Amino acid sequence: MSSSSSTPVVGVLALQGDVREHLVALAEADALARPVRRPEELAEVDAIVIPGGESTTMSKLALLFGVMEPLRARVAAGMPVYGTCAGMIMLADKILDGRDDQETVGGIDMVVRRNAFGRQNESFEQGVDFKGLAEGGPVHGVFIRAPWVESVGAGVEVLASLHEGTDAEHIVAVRQGNLLATSFHPELTGDHRVHAYFVEMVRAAGSHNK
């Protein structure tokens, strides 16, 4: 793992999804970014991003490559993790509309509904007011077969929601301790503020452990 809390080593789970885009965004946020596929690679990073993709496939690949249990252990030990879209599903303690045999890493006390915003042809882009980002206005959110959070436990901070009509409100970004999750894909926009927010979380976690 990195010896300096100022330049953390952040992995991207490279089983599927927007791996390259996350690596670029993390580098722009002043982290040392590297792909992670195997347990020995996971052991060498301070934190990890779980990208978008297809959550059931990602779950199967994580088991196949032997990283599911090490990921769960690192999460339980306090490693910072950021999950986008399918990564949000992977960090959920409970999912709706998933396969009966689908497994998650877990860690965030939330219930997430898969494909809640619709299928591929119902993907959309929308500005997202993200709590904790002081400058730059709304984050450009890209939602692709995106989940939303149905409910959260008392220890979960809601960072962003989308409002639909006068009554409906859908949670699209949450944080619980060292775990961060968004329904949308900031890595696809060139706006790296959410990644910078996560890297600051990693730095803070590193300084607390020294």
LUMMAR-210955 format. One record per residue: residue number from 1; residue in one letter; z, y, x of N, C-alpha, C, O in turn. Coordinates in pm, whole numbers. Last residue first. Example, Ala and Ser with C-alpha at 12.3 -4.5 7.8 and 13.67 -1.06 7.14 Angstrom:
BEGIN
   k r    n_w    n_v    n_u   ca_w   ca_v   ca_u    c_w    c_v    c_u    o_w    o_v    o_u
   2 S    708   -225   1285    714   -106   1367    787      3   1290    804    114   1341
   1 A    780   -569   1319    780   -450   1230    780   -330   1320    846   -332   1424
END
This chain:
BEGIN
   k r    n_w    n_v    n_u   ca_w   ca_v   ca_u    c_w    c_v    c_u    o_w    o_v    o_u
 210 K   1062    632   -266   1088    644   -121   1233    680    -94   1273    694     22
 209 N   1002    637   -529   1032    506   -470   1066    513   -323   1095    410   -261
 208 H    935    895   -587   1061    845   -644   1101    713   -581   1219    678   -580
 207 S    687    912   -469    797    990   -410    933    941   -463   1032    946   -391
 206 G    538    744   -638    555    712   -497    670    785   -433    743    727   -353
 205 A    544    885   -878    605    751   -873    630    710   -729    733    649   -700
 204 A    400   1113   -799    540   1126   -841    611    993   -834    726    986   -790
 203 R    150    997   -746    223   1065   -640    371   1075   -674    457   1050   -590
 202 V     87    909  -1004    102    812   -896    181    873   -781    269    808   -725
 201 M     68   1150  -1143    166   1050  -1186    194    951  -1073    309    913  -1049
 200 E   -153   1253  -1006    -23   1320   -993     91   1229  -1038    199   1230   -979
 199 V   -343   1076  -1103   -311   1073   -960   -179   1145   -933   -102   1102   -847
 198 F   -350   1159  -1373   -301   1027  -1337   -262   1019  -1190   -159    962  -1157
 197 Y   -459   1415  -1343   -328   1400  -1407   -268   1264  -1369   -149   1255  -1337
 196 A   -706   1342  -1239   -615   1419  -1155   -472   1412  -1210   -376   1403  -1134
 195 H   -811   1216  -1466   -787   1137  -1344   -692   1210  -1249   -607   1147  -1187
 194 V   -829   1441  -1626   -740   1332  -1668   -712   1241  -1548   -599   1193  -1532
 193 R  -1016   1600  -1483   -878   1646  -1500   -783   1535  -1544   -667   1534  -1502
 192 H  -1285   1573  -1428  -1193   1476  -1368  -1046   1514  -1386   -960   1465  -1313
 191 D  -1578   1574  -1580  -1449   1644  -1592  -1341   1546  -1547  -1308   1450  -1617
 190 G  -1790   1404  -1581  -1781   1498  -1470  -1656   1584  -1474  -1630   1659  -1381
 189 T  -1801   1209  -1780  -1830   1348  -1815  -1838   1443  -1697  -1890   1553  -1713
 188 L  -1708    953  -1754  -1851    969  -1781  -1893   1115  -1793  -2011   1142  -1815
 187 E  -1435    946  -1734  -1511    922  -1612  -1661    945  -1630  -1734    956  -1531
 186 P  -1322    965  -1984  -1340   1088  -1907  -1423   1070  -1781  -1476   1167  -1727
 185 H  -1365    803  -2259  -1411    778  -2122  -1426    911  -2046  -1536    966  -2045
 184 F  -1092    731  -2496  -1222    784  -2454  -1244    764  -2304  -1157    715  -2232
 183 S   -839    652  -2544   -945    584  -2617  -1081    616  -2561  -1175    538  -2575
 182 T   -617    617  -2263   -701    699  -2349   -804    613  -2420   -852    514  -2364
 181 A   -294    589  -2113   -409    525  -2179   -483    625  -2265   -422    709  -2332
 180 L    -57    519  -1859   -138    618  -1929   -256    547  -1993   -313    456  -1933
 179 L    264    454  -1730    143    400  -1792     75    506  -1877    139    574  -1957
 178 N    513    522  -1642    403    528  -1546    271    475  -1601    176    455  -1525
 177 G    617    621  -1955    658    608  -1816    542    626  -1721    480    732  -1718
 176 Q    351    621  -2149    486    567  -2151    527    541  -2006    476    448  -1943
 175 R    117    816  -2324    182    784  -2196    319    724  -2224    392    770  -2312
 174 V   -207    837  -2484    -62    816  -2483    -14    796  -2340    -90    763  -2249
 173 A   -467    931  -2699   -415    932  -2562   -263    924  -2567   -199    994  -2645
 172 V   -533    919  -2965   -636    875  -2869   -591    884  -2723   -667    850  -2633
 171 I   -444    876  -3301   -394    894  -3164   -495    838  -3066   -539    723  -3081
 170 H   -570   1041  -3574   -583    921  -3494   -541    951  -3350   -595   1041  -3287
 169 E   -504   1139  -3898   -486   1176  -3758   -484   1049  -3676   -405    958  -3703
 168 A   -596   1249  -4219   -602   1144  -4117   -587   1203  -3977   -650   1303  -3943
 167 D   -595   1486  -4382   -479   1398  -4372   -481   1305  -4251   -378   1285  -4187
 166 T   -828   1629  -4386   -702   1703  -4399   -580   1617  -4372   -473   1669  -4342
 165 G  -1059   1504  -4142  -1027   1556  -4274   -894   1630  -4273   -854   1686  -4172
 164 E   -909   1392  -3867  -1024   1358  -3952   -991   1400  -4094   -905   1341  -4159
 163 H   -821   1472  -3541   -795   1493  -3683   -923   1471  -3762  -1029   1523  -3729
 162 L   -703   1296  -3263   -817   1353  -3333   -783   1362  -3481   -724   1270  -3537
 161 S   -460   1361  -3006   -499   1301  -3134   -626   1369  -3184   -652   1484  -3151
 160 A   -271   1313  -2707   -388   1367  -2777   -413   1289  -2904   -392   1168  -2910
 159 L    -27   1215  -2623    -88   1324  -2547   -207   1386  -2618   -241   1502  -2591
 158 V    278   1090  -2720    140   1110  -2766     84   1233  -2696    139   1343  -2708
 157 E    489    880  -2545    451   1020  -2567    305   1026  -2609    218    972  -2540
 156 V    713    626  -2635    573    661  -2604    548    806  -2639    581    851  -2749
 155 G    956    533  -2722    944    572  -2583    806    618  -2541    784    645  -2423
 154 A    929    452  -2987   1003    576  -2959    985    625  -2815    998    744  -2789
 153 G    591    328  -3028    735    318  -3027    799    449  -2982    730    544  -2945
 152 V    311    401  -3243    376    396  -3113    526    383  -3131    582    421  -3234
 151 S      6    299  -3410    147    341  -3410    203    325  -3270    152    249  -3189
 150 E   -270    286  -3364   -218    287  -3502    -75    338  -3508    -38    411  -3600
 149 V   -494    435  -3160   -358    385  -3164   -306    399  -3305   -298    509  -3359
 148 W   -834    316  -3148   -734    421  -3162   -598    355  -3172   -587    234  -3191
 147 P  -1124    232  -2944  -1005    201  -3023   -930    329  -3059   -960    437  -3007
 146 A  -1480    285  -2960  -1346    320  -2912  -1236    268  -3004  -1252    262  -3126
 145 R  -1750    266  -2899  -1680    152  -2962  -1529    165  -2939  -1461     69  -2904
 144 I  -1691    537  -2712  -1791    431  -2722  -1721    304  -2773  -1643    243  -2701
 143 F  -1654    872  -2676  -1596    759  -2749  -1705    655  -2774  -1801    681  -2847
 142 V  -1573   1114  -2454  -1684   1025  -2490  -1624    899  -2549  -1552    826  -2481
 141 G  -1442   1439  -2457  -1417   1298  -2483  -1543   1224  -2524  -1612   1264  -2618
 140 H  -1365   1684  -2252  -1485   1632  -2317  -1467   1482  -2335  -1474   1406  -2238
 139 V  -1061   1852  -2320  -1131   1751  -2242  -1252   1704  -2321  -1244   1686  -2443
 138 P  -1025   2206  -2386  -1028   2065  -2428  -1104   1977  -2329  -1198   2022  -2263
 137 G   -931   2416  -2100   -963   2390  -2239   -966   2242  -2271   -916   2160  -2194
 136 G   -852   2487  -1843   -984   2429  -1863  -1021   2396  -2005  -1133   2351  -2030
 135 E   -505   2404  -1786   -623   2487  -1770   -750   2411  -1807   -755   2288  -1802
 134 A   -303   2219  -1833   -277   2360  -1862   -403   2445  -1862   -408   2547  -1929
 133 L   -251   1927  -1970   -357   1990  -1893   -356   2139  -1926   -401   2181  -2032
 132 G    -57   1854  -2148    -26   1841  -2006   -134   1895  -1915   -113   1908  -1794
 131 K   -250   1711  -2405   -122   1769  -2365    -97   1747  -2216   -113   1637  -2165
 130 F   -570   1786  -2480   -491   1688  -2407   -363   1755  -2356   -370   1846  -2273
 129 D   -797   1800  -2725   -685   1878  -2672   -584   1782  -2612   -519   1706  -2684
 128 V  -1127   1715  -2685   -994   1659  -2709   -890   1751  -2644   -894   1777  -2524
 127 G  -1454   1727  -2824  -1350   1789  -2745  -1213   1738  -2784  -1184   1720  -2903
 126 Q  -1661   1437  -2842  -1583   1541  -2910  -1480   1597  -2812  -1427   1525  -2728
 125 E  -1920   1205  -2918  -1853   1289  -2820  -1782   1402  -2893  -1833   1456  -2991
 124 F  -1960    859  -3025  -1971   1004  -3041  -1899   1074  -2926  -1828   1011  -2848
 123 S  -2088    560  -3184  -2023    629  -3073  -2049    779  -3084  -2148    821  -3144
 122 E  -2212    404  -3363  -2125    508  -3418  -2045    578  -3308  -1947    646  -3337
 121 N  -2342    205  -3235  -2425    309  -3294  -2343    418  -3361  -2399    516  -3410
 120 Q  -2122     36  -3160  -2197    113  -3060  -2275    228  -3121  -2275    338  -3066
 119 R  -1883     75  -3434  -1958      0  -3335  -2037     93  -3245  -2022    215  -3251
 118 G  -1569    254  -3488  -1698    198  -3525  -1765    129  -3408  -1712    124  -3297
 117 F  -1316    328  -3421  -1408    436  -3453  -1549    384  -3487  -1639    465  -3513
 116 A  -1200     83  -3356  -1153    155  -3475  -1250    265  -3518  -1264    292  -3638
 115 N  -1223   -125  -3172  -1343    -74  -3238  -1311     11  -3361  -1387     11  -3458
 114 R   -884   -239  -3222  -1013   -247  -3153  -1125   -190  -3239  -1124   -203  -3362
 113 R   -592    -59  -3248   -696   -126  -3327   -829   -121  -3250   -879    -13  -3218
 112 V   -269   -106  -3114   -404    -50  -3096   -502   -130  -3180   -496   -253  -3184
 111 V     60    -15  -3102    -33   -103  -3173   -169    -37  -3169   -184     76  -3216
 110 M    284     11  -2821    191     67  -2920    110    -45  -2984     95   -154  -2928
 109 D    437     40  -2560    487      1  -2692    401     67  -2799    441    166  -2861
 108 I    274    -80  -2281    292     37  -2368    328    -12  -2507    257    -94  -2565
 107 G    267   -341  -2184    344   -241  -2113    369   -115  -2193    472    -51  -2177
 106 G    -26   -557  -2145     89   -500  -2213    157   -394  -2130    112   -360  -2020
 105 V   -240   -718  -2084   -139   -695  -1980    -11   -645  -2046     99   -685  -2008
 104 T   -330   -956  -2340   -327   -823  -2281   -228   -821  -2166   -143   -909  -2153
 103 E   -553  -1204  -2477   -431  -1165  -2409   -444  -1024  -2355   -554   -976  -2328
 102 Q   -682  -1368  -2761   -695  -1255  -2668   -559  -1218  -2609   -460  -1204  -2682
 101 D   -703  -1563  -2950   -659  -1605  -2817   -662  -1492  -2715   -647  -1516  -2595
 100 D   -795  -1428  -3172   -666  -1495  -3181   -612  -1532  -3044   -490  -1534  -3023
  99 R   -934  -1105  -3093   -946  -1250  -3107   -807  -1314  -3107   -713  -1260  -3049
  98 G   -830   -814  -3287   -864   -885  -3165   -886  -1033  -3194   -861  -1081  -3305
  97 D   -735   -658  -3493   -878   -693  -3492   -922   -754  -3360  -1039   -747  -3324
  96 L   -480   -502  -3300   -532   -542  -3430   -682   -564  -3417   -749   -496  -3339
  95 I   -231   -573  -3052   -363   -527  -3091   -398   -580  -3229   -353   -687  -3270
  94 K     54   -474  -2863      1   -545  -2980   -135   -486  -3015   -154   -364  -3009
  93 D     95   -347  -2625    181   -461  -2653    132   -541  -2773    161   -659  -2785
  92 A   -187   -241  -2435   -113   -242  -2561    -24   -366  -2571    -64   -476  -2532
  91 L   -352   -247  -2219   -215   -201  -2196   -128   -205  -2322     -9   -177  -2315
  90 M   -597   -326  -2322   -530   -415  -2226   -385   -375  -2202   -303   -460  -2166
  89 I   -665   -100  -2468   -633   -224  -2540   -556   -318  -2449   -461   -384  -2492
  88 M   -721     71  -2255   -612    104  -2348   -568    -21  -2423   -448    -46  -2440
  87 G   -944    -59  -2154   -822    -55  -2074   -701    -17  -2155   -590    -64  -2129
  86 A  -1131      1  -2344  -1083   -137  -2337   -957   -147  -2254   -871   -232  -2279
  85 C  -1032    317  -2292  -1103    240  -2395  -1054     94  -2395   -944     68  -2444
  84 T   -865    307  -1985   -957    381  -2071  -1028    284  -2164  -1079    181  -2120
  83 G   -545    313  -1837   -644    234  -1908   -731    322  -1997   -679    401  -2075
  82 Y   -366    333  -1547   -439    413  -1644   -547    326  -1706   -632    272  -1635
  81 V    -47    271  -1410   -174    215  -1456   -234    312  -1557   -163    366  -1642
  80 P    203    250  -1158    125    332  -1250     -9    267  -1282    -76    214  -1194
  79 M    448     -8  -1149    323     44  -1094    252    131  -1197    240     91  -1313
  78 G    688   -125  -1239    673     20  -1242    546     76  -1182    536    197  -1165
  77 A    719   -391  -1275    790   -333  -1160    770   -182  -1149    827   -118  -1061
  76 A    549   -442  -1483    693   -456  -1508    775   -394  -1397    887   -348  -1420
  75 V    309   -410  -1341    343   -318  -1451    493   -322  -1477    557   -217  -1493
  74 R    327   -632  -1171    327   -498  -1114    361   -393  -1220    434   -299  -1191
  73 A    316   -840  -1362    433   -826  -1275    441   -686  -1215    550   -627  -1209
  72 R     64   -801  -1473    182   -792  -1558    309   -771  -1474    397   -694  -1512
  71 L    -91   -849  -1242    -93   -719  -1308     31   -700  -1395     95   -596  -1391
  70 P    -34  -1122  -1193      8  -1019  -1096      7   -878  -1155     94   -797  -1122
  69 E   -154  -1226  -1437     -9  -1235  -1414     39  -1137  -1306    143  -1073  -1325
  68 M   -431  -1149  -1396   -355  -1113  -1515   -205  -1115  -1489   -135  -1017  -1517
  67 V   -578  -1239  -1181   -510  -1109  -1167   -423  -1073  -1288   -347   -976  -1281
  66 G   -745  -1462  -1168   -606  -1475  -1127   -531  -1345  -1114   -430  -1339  -1043
  65 F   -997  -1470  -1266   -983  -1421  -1129   -838  -1422  -1080   -810  -1386   -966
  64 L   -939  -1559  -1528  -1025  -1639  -1440  -1006  -1600  -1293  -1001  -1687  -1206
  63 L   -791  -1347  -1634   -729  -1479  -1620   -806  -1564  -1520   -747  -1634  -1438
  62 A   -987  -1153  -1626   -861  -1129  -1555   -786  -1260  -1534   -724  -1282  -1430
  61 L  -1178  -1265  -1795  -1208  -1251  -1653  -1081  -1228  -1571  -1069  -1278  -1459
  60 K  -1045  -1245  -2043  -1083  -1377  -1990  -1110  -1371  -1840  -1070  -1461  -1766
  59 S  -1021   -965  -2061   -902  -1049  -2062   -932  -1187  -2002   -856  -1239  -1921
  58 M  -1289   -891  -2070  -1206   -847  -1959  -1080   -932  -1948  -1037   -967  -1838
  57 T  -1363  -1002  -2317  -1425  -1052  -2193  -1339  -1015  -2073  -1318  -1098  -1984
  56 T  -1206   -842  -2484  -1186   -987  -2485  -1245  -1050  -2359  -1185  -1140  -2300
  55 S  -1297   -580  -2425  -1159   -618  -2394  -1138   -769  -2395  -1060   -820  -2314
  54 E  -1555   -465  -2248  -1529   -545  -2367  -1396   -615  -2345  -1383   -699  -2257
  53 G  -1508   -141  -2123  -1585   -265  -2118  -1566   -336  -2251  -1561   -272  -2355
  52 G  -1319     87  -1913  -1375     38  -2038  -1459    -85  -2014  -1479   -128  -1901
  51 P  -1075     -5  -1653  -1184     72  -1716  -1221     19  -1854  -1164    -78  -1904
  50 I   -771     56  -1532   -839    -50  -1605   -948     17  -1687   -917     89  -1782
  49 V   -660    161  -1219   -727    201  -1342   -792     77  -1402   -860      1  -1333
  48 I   -348    142  -1041   -479     88  -1077   -527    150  -1207   -448    187  -1294
  47 A   -157    194   -737   -180    209   -880   -317    154   -912   -395    122   -821
  46 D   -148    130   -473    -29    190   -531    -36    197   -684     67    204   -751
  45 V   -277   -181   -338   -291    -49   -401   -159     -3   -459    -71    -83   -491
  44 E   -260   -440   -245   -281   -335   -146   -293   -195   -206   -318    -99   -133
  43 A   -248   -622   -449   -125   -602   -370   -136   -485   -274    -35   -435   -226
  42 L   -511   -636   -532   -414   -566   -616   -288   -533   -537   -228   -427   -556
  41 E   -612   -804   -337   -656   -664   -340   -562   -579   -425   -535   -463   -392
  40 E   -490  -1042   -404   -460   -985   -272   -506   -840   -262   -447   -761   -188
  39 P   -597  -1093   -664   -455  -1059   -646   -423   -995   -511   -341   -903   -504
  38 R   -918   -925   -707   -835  -1041   -678   -689  -1000   -650   -663   -884   -618
  37 R  -1053   -690   -749  -1094   -808   -826   -994   -923   -814   -988  -1009   -902
  36 V  -1085   -348   -721   -988   -459   -717  -1038   -571   -807  -1062   -550   -926
  35 P  -1224    -78   -528  -1233   -179   -634  -1133   -292   -612  -1100   -327   -498
  34 R  -1050    227   -448  -1115    103   -406  -1120      5   -523  -1031      4   -608
  33 A   -976    555   -333  -1013    466   -443  -1084    343   -391  -1168    352   -301
  32 L   -740    773   -257   -821    673   -190   -851    564   -292   -761    490   -333
  31 A   -759   1088   -435   -700    956   -412   -795    873   -325   -915    900   -321
  30 D   -862   1335   -519   -791   1323   -391   -709   1195   -378   -602   1194   -318
  29 A  -1027   1343   -733   -887   1379   -758   -798   1354   -636   -676   1352   -647
  28 E  -1256   1235   -635  -1256   1379   -661  -1115   1431   -688  -1087   1549   -668
  27 A  -1174    970   -640  -1196   1035   -511  -1196   1186   -526  -1143   1258   -442
  26 L  -1171    932   -917  -1046    923   -840  -1060    989   -704   -968   1057   -658
  25 A  -1445    957   -976  -1349   1049  -1036  -1216   1049   -959  -1156   1155   -940
  24 V  -1551    737   -830  -1592    874   -798  -1489    974   -851  -1449   1065   -778
  23 L  -1428    525   -963  -1406    542   -819  -1441    684   -776  -1370    745   -696
  22 H  -1534    557  -1220  -1390    578  -1198  -1361    599  -1049  -1277    683  -1014
  21 E  -1802    493  -1168  -1767    627  -1219  -1619    657  -1199  -1582    769  -1165
  20 R  -1783    225  -1091  -1829    325   -995  -1787    465  -1039  -1743    546   -957
  19 V  -1691    101  -1333  -1612     96  -1209  -1652    209  -1115  -1566    281  -1064
  18 D  -1710     73  -1625  -1756    189  -1548  -1679    201  -1416  -1611    300  -1393
  17 G  -1732   -292  -1663  -1708   -156  -1705  -1755    -51  -1604  -1828    -82  -1510
  16 Q  -1553   -559  -1494  -1665   -508  -1573  -1635   -362  -1606  -1525   -314  -1579
  15 L  -1383   -591  -1280  -1433   -711  -1346  -1551   -679  -1436  -1641   -762  -1453
  14 A  -1225   -419  -1113  -1371   -425  -1104  -1426   -555  -1161  -1508   -622  -1097
  13 L   -991   -184  -1153  -1014   -325  -1185  -1163   -347  -1204  -1221   -298  -1301
  12 V   -946     27   -891  -1013     17  -1021  -1041   -130  -1044  -1108   -194   -964
  11 G   -659    162   -716   -763     65   -740   -829     84   -875   -773    150   -964
  10 V   -555    407   -502   -567    373   -643   -685    277   -660   -797    310   -623
   9 V   -331    523   -278   -441    428   -289   -445    379   -434   -350    316   -481
   8 P   -245    874   -244   -222    737   -291   -349    653   -290   -459    706   -300
   7 T   -150   1099    -58   -283   1039    -71   -267    895   -116   -275    803    -34
   6 S    120   1158    -75     25   1264   -101   -117   1213   -116   -199   1278   -182
   5 S    272    942     -2    267    970   -145    166   1078   -177    128   1092   -293
   4 S    160    716    238    180    857    206    169    879     57     69    841     -5
   3 S     96    460    277    220    505    340    252    647    306    359    697    341
   2 S    -29    240     27    -40    361    106     96    401    160    198    379     95
   1 M      0   -118     83      0      0      0      0    124     87     26    117    208
END
